Amino acid sequence: MSQYMSIGKVSKQKNVSIKSLRYYDQIGILKPAFVNTETNYRYYTQDQLYLLDAITVCIKLGIPLKDLNHYVDHNSINLQKLLYDGKILAEQKIMDIHNCLGTLQATLQNMGSSVTGMAKIPESKSGIMLPDGFYHSSVEQRTLLTVPLDEMDTPKYYGQHILRLFVTAQQQGLTASYPSGVLHEYTDGSYRRHMFLTLSGVTEEQNGIRTLSAGGYACRRISTHMSDFDSVRAEMKEVLKGDDFCIIETDTLSEENKKDGYPFELEYYISRG
């Protein structure tokens, strides 16, 4: 029996109630690997914990429990189908969460121009003069969960990467939230991209986890995902006075930003906080 874990141990390890585990068994989405016929105790294998992680993420995304059995076959999950359906829900969740930040978004909008929809440039505290259309912002230290983006990755596949990040965070017991986005880095002549989600309550860097320093950022809003890094890099090269730097592309979705046509923000790190 050493290869099995009791339902109580699984409940404690994954912070899922025993009642929920019994319900997952009842509706057929997570059957125990072994049931003792004398005691009716349920037991699970280590391999089933991944399926439990996926179920938890699906619940957070809003996939009805009664529909989860459509993705399960012989205790393995049809990840491709799940990602396809979860992508739509993940994107909607991005919109919903950002809409809950309406007060902050309204403050930013009050800084905007009624003609262009771009934010006005506050007085520079760093002494750096920014090009037209940019504004200064002070940002606290952020910890990001990242996954590399290949050269062939395009924005239409970003939702799948976001869902994978949520599953990874769930497996590692991390709390992932928004904003999400793309981290563009140019170092020693090499350009790399990573998709990211923001983490809460994590301070140490480890595999796939990055920390961005607090400080001053030069920001501007754009209407579509950034596709030409070289041209975007060139517009700030004279301001940053350096060859190596990163650009943080974040989702700033709200109904008002969507209407104005500027759902994304670019952030350039320019000074320590």
Secondary structure, 3 states (H helix, E strand, C coil): CCCCEEHHHHHHHHCCCHHHHHHHHHCCCCCCCEECCCCCCEEECCCHHHHHHHHHHHHHHCCCHHHHHHHEECCEECHHHHHHHHHHHHHHHHHHHHHCCHHHHHHHHHCECCCCCCECCCCCCCCCCCCCCCEEEEECCEEEEEEECCCCCCHHHHHHHHHHHHHHHHHCCCEEEEEEEEEEEEECCEEEEEEEEEEECCCCCCCCEEEECCEEEEEEEECCCCCCHHHHHHHHHHHHCCCCEEEEEEECCCHHHHHHCCCEEEEEEEEEC
